[in-house]
Amino acid sequence: MSGSITELDSDRFAAVAVEMEKMLVGSILVDCGRCHDAMRLVAGSDFIDADIGAFFDLITSLVSQGKPV
């Protein structure tokens, strides 16, 4: 079964993706100037973890309105 994705591979991918999502949101909180870059590339609905995606949308909404994060 060379080349096939197993359930274990899928679980690993999801775990790594969630960690990357956390790092993206964390980096925006550290340097809000990066928020516009992220907003051009992803939306909250792109996140595997819906809660992190909702938090990302909240942050981007505040930034878009010129409010502090």
Sequence and secondary structure as in RCSB ss.txt:
>XXXX:A:sequence
MSGSITELDSDRFAAVAVEMEKMLVGSILVDCGRCHDAMRLVAGSDFIDADIGAFFDLITSLVSQGKPV
>XXXX:A:secstr
 TT   HHHHHHHHHHHHHHHHHHHHHHHH GGGHHHHHHH  GGG SSHHHHHHHHHHHHHHHTT   
